[in-house]
C-alpha cells in the first residue's frame, strides 16, 4: 500500500425533483458527509371555518 493520504473524490451536486445533495468537506478524521436539502412539495392552505347549515 502507498503512504499517500486517503482522499475522497469530489462528487458533483446531485439534483432531483425535490432534493439537492451536496458533499461536505472532510473533517480531521477524513469523514466526508453530505448535505441534503428538501424542497417542499406540499402546499398549505389557510384553514377557513365551514359554513353553518
DSSP file (Angstrom, degrees, kcal/mol; ACC not computed):
  #  RESIDUE AA STRUCTURE BP1 BP2  ACC     N-H-->O    O-->H-N    N-H-->O    O-->H-N    TCO  KAPPA ALPHA  PHI   PSI    X-CA   Y-CA   Z-CA
    1    1 A X              0   0    0      0, 0.0     2,-0.1     0, 0.0     0, 0.0   0.000 360.0 360.0 360.0 149.9    0.0    0.0    0.0
    2    2 A X        -     0   0    0      1,-0.1     0, 0.0     2,-0.1     0, 0.0  -0.444 360.0-128.9 -86.3 162.3    1.1    3.5   -0.6
    3    3 A X        +     0   0    0     -2,-0.1     2,-0.1     2,-0.0    -1,-0.1   0.203  65.0 129.3 -93.8  14.7    1.7    6.2    2.0
    4    4 A X        -     0   0    0      1,-0.1    -2,-0.1     3,-0.0     2,-0.0  -0.433  68.9-101.3 -69.5 143.2   -0.4    8.7    0.2
    5    5 A X        -     0   0    0      1,-0.1     2,-0.4    -2,-0.1    -1,-0.1  -0.368  38.2-109.4 -65.8 144.4   -3.1   10.4    2.3
    6    6 A X        +     0   0    0     -3,-0.1     2,-0.3    -2,-0.0    -1,-0.1  -0.612  46.1 172.8 -76.5 126.0   -6.6    9.0    1.8
    7    7 A X        -     0   0    0     -2,-0.4     2,-0.4    -3,-0.0    -3,-0.0  -0.967  27.7-129.5-132.9 150.8   -8.8   11.4    0.0
    8    8 A X        -     0   0    0     -2,-0.3    18,-0.1    22,-0.1     2,-0.1  -0.778  31.1-110.7 -96.5 142.5  -12.3   11.2   -1.4
    9    9 A X        -     0   0    0     -2,-0.4     2,-0.4     1,-0.1    -1,-0.0  -0.418  39.9 -99.7 -68.0 149.4  -13.0   12.2   -5.0
   10   10 A X        -     0   0    0     -2,-0.1     2,-0.4     1,-0.0    -1,-0.1  -0.570  38.6-149.1 -71.3 125.0  -15.1   15.3   -5.3
   11   11 A X        -     0   0    0     -2,-0.4    12,-0.4     1,-0.1     3,-0.1  -0.814  16.1-118.2 -98.2 133.9  -18.7   14.3   -6.1
   12   12 A X        -     0   0    0     -2,-0.4     2,-0.2     1,-0.1    -1,-0.1  -0.279  41.8 -85.1 -67.5 158.7  -20.9   16.6   -8.2
   13   13 A X        -     0   0    0      9,-0.1     2,-0.5     1,-0.1     9,-0.2  -0.441  44.0-136.7 -65.5 130.9  -24.0   18.1   -6.7
   14   14 A X  E     -A   21   0A   0      7,-2.5     7,-2.5    -2,-0.2     2,-0.4  -0.779  23.0-174.1 -94.0 131.9  -27.0   15.8   -7.0
   15   15 A X  E     +A   20   0A   0     -2,-0.5     2,-0.2     5,-0.2     5,-0.2  -0.987  11.8 158.7-128.9 133.4  -30.3   17.2   -8.1
   16   16 A X        -     0   0    0      3,-2.4    -2,-0.0    -2,-0.4     5,-0.0  -0.714  59.1 -75.3-133.5-169.8  -33.7   15.6   -8.4
   17   17 A X  S    S+     0   0    0     -2,-0.2     3,-0.0     1,-0.2    -2,-0.0   0.892 124.8   4.7 -60.8 -43.7  -37.2   17.0   -8.4
   18   18 A X  S    S+     0   0    0      1,-0.1    21,-2.8    20,-0.0     2,-0.4   0.311 121.1  69.4-123.3   6.8  -37.4   17.8   -4.7
   19   19 A X  E     - B   0  38A   0     19,-0.2    -3,-2.4     2,-0.0     2,-0.4  -0.985  48.2-170.8-137.2 137.7  -34.0   17.1   -3.3
   20   20 A X  E     -AB  15  37A   0     17,-2.0    17,-2.8    -2,-0.4     2,-0.5  -0.997  10.9-164.6-124.2 131.9  -30.5   18.5   -3.6
   21   21 A X  E     -AB  14  36A   0     -7,-2.5    -7,-2.5    -2,-0.4     2,-0.4  -0.969   7.3-177.5-119.9 129.2  -27.4   16.7   -2.2
   22   22 A X  E     - B   0  35A   0     13,-2.4    13,-3.2    -2,-0.5     2,-0.4  -0.960  25.8-121.6-125.8 144.6  -24.1   18.3   -1.7
   23   23 A X  E     - B   0  34A   0    -12,-0.4    11,-0.3    -2,-0.4     2,-0.1  -0.677  26.3-142.7 -84.1 134.4  -20.8   16.9   -0.5
   24   24 A X        -     0   0    0      9,-3.0     2,-0.1    -2,-0.4     3,-0.1  -0.406  28.8 -90.2 -86.3 169.1  -19.3   18.4    2.7
   25   25 A X        -     0   0    0     -2,-0.1     8,-0.5     1,-0.1     2,-0.1  -0.481  49.5 -98.6 -75.1 152.1  -15.6   19.0    3.3
   26   26 A X        -     0   0    0      6,-0.1     6,-0.2    -2,-0.1    -1,-0.1  -0.449  36.8-135.9 -70.9 143.3  -13.7   16.1    5.0
   27   27 A X    >   -     0   0    0      4,-1.9     3,-1.4    -2,-0.1    -1,-0.1  -0.165  39.5 -79.6 -87.4-170.4  -13.1   16.5    8.8
   28   28 A X  T 3  S+     0   0    0      1,-0.3    -2,-0.1     2,-0.1    -1,-0.0   0.750 132.0  50.8 -66.6 -22.8   -9.9   15.8   10.6
   29   29 A X  T 3  S-     0   0    0      2,-0.1    -1,-0.3     0, 0.0    -3,-0.0   0.529 120.1-107.2 -89.4  -6.9  -10.6   12.1   10.6
   30   30 A X    <   +     0   0    0     -3,-1.4     2,-0.3     1,-0.3    -2,-0.1   0.483  67.7 149.8  95.2   3.6  -11.2   12.0    6.9
   31   31 A X        -     0   0    0     -5,-0.0    -4,-1.9    -6,-0.0     2,-0.5  -0.549  30.5-159.0 -73.6 132.4  -15.0   11.6    7.2
   32   32 A X        -     0   0    0     -2,-0.3     2,-0.2    -6,-0.2    -6,-0.1  -0.961  12.1-173.5-114.2 121.5  -16.9   13.1    4.3
   33   33 A X        -     0   0    0     -2,-0.5    -9,-3.0    -8,-0.5     2,-0.4  -0.464  14.2-130.1-105.6-179.7  -20.6   13.9    4.9
   34   34 A X  E     -B   23   0A   0    -11,-0.3     2,-0.4    -2,-0.2   -11,-0.2  -0.986   6.1-139.1-134.6 142.1  -23.4   15.1    2.7
   35   35 A X  E     -B   22   0A   0    -13,-3.2   -13,-2.4    -2,-0.4     2,-0.5  -0.844  16.3-161.0 -95.9 135.4  -26.0   17.9    3.0
   36   36 A X  E     -B   21   0A   0     -2,-0.4     2,-0.5   -15,-0.2   -15,-0.2  -0.984   3.8-168.2-118.9 128.5  -29.5   17.1    1.9
   37   37 A X  E     -B   20   0A   0    -17,-2.8   -17,-2.0    -2,-0.5     2,-0.4  -0.962   6.9-157.7-119.6 116.7  -31.8   20.0    1.1
   38   38 A X  E     -B   19   0A   0     -2,-0.5     2,-0.4   -19,-0.2   -19,-0.2  -0.773   4.9-148.8 -96.1 136.3  -35.5   19.2    0.6
   39   39 A X        -     0   0    0    -21,-2.8     2,-0.2    -2,-0.4    -2,-0.0  -0.854  31.4-107.6 -97.3 139.4  -37.9   21.4   -1.3
   40   40 A X        +     0   0    0     -2,-0.4    -1,-0.0     1,-0.1     3,-0.0  -0.444  34.4 179.1 -68.0 134.0  -41.4   21.4   -0.1
   41   41 A X        +     0   0    0     -2,-0.2     2,-0.4     2,-0.0    -1,-0.1   0.342  59.4  79.8-116.8   3.7  -43.8   19.6   -2.5
   42   42 A X        -     0   0    0      2,-0.0     2,-0.5     0, 0.0    -2,-0.0  -0.896  69.9-143.1-108.9 142.9  -46.9   20.1   -0.4
   43   43 A X        -     0   0    0     -2,-0.4     2,-0.4    -3,-0.0    -2,-0.0  -0.890   9.8-146.8-105.8 133.0  -48.9   23.3   -0.4
   44   44 A X        -     0   0    0     -2,-0.5     2,-0.4     0, 0.0    -2,-0.0  -0.812  11.1-162.5 -99.0 138.2  -50.5   24.6    2.7
   45   45 A X        -     0   0    0     -2,-0.4     2,-0.0     0, 0.0    -2,-0.0  -0.946  29.1-102.4-120.4 141.8  -53.7   26.5    2.5
   46   46 A X        -     0   0    0     -2,-0.4     2,-0.3     1,-0.1     0, 0.0  -0.346  40.7-114.5 -63.5 137.3  -55.1   28.6    5.3
   47   47 A X        -     0   0    0     -2,-0.0     2,-0.4     1,-0.0    -1,-0.1  -0.557  31.7-170.0 -76.9 133.3  -58.0   27.0    7.2
   48   48 A X        -     0   0    0     -2,-0.3     2,-0.2     0, 0.0    -1,-0.0  -0.978  28.3-111.4-121.9 139.4  -61.4   28.5    6.9
   49   49 A X        -     0   0    0     -2,-0.4     3,-0.1     1,-0.1     0, 0.0  -0.453  38.6-113.4 -67.6 134.6  -64.3   27.5    9.1
   50   50 A X        -     0   0    0     -2,-0.2    -1,-0.1     1,-0.1     2,-0.1  -0.275  37.6 -93.5 -66.1 155.9  -67.1   25.7    7.1
   51   51 A X        -     0   0    0      1,-0.1     2,-0.3     2,-0.0    -1,-0.1  -0.394  38.5-120.2 -67.5 146.2  -70.4   27.4    6.6
   52   52 A X              0   0    0      1,-0.1    -1,-0.1    -3,-0.1    -3,-0.0  -0.661 360.0 360.0 -85.8 144.8  -73.1   26.6    9.2
   53   53 A X              0   0    0     -2,-0.3    -1,-0.1     0, 0.0    -2,-0.0   0.505 360.0 360.0 -69.8 360.0  -76.3   25.0    7.8
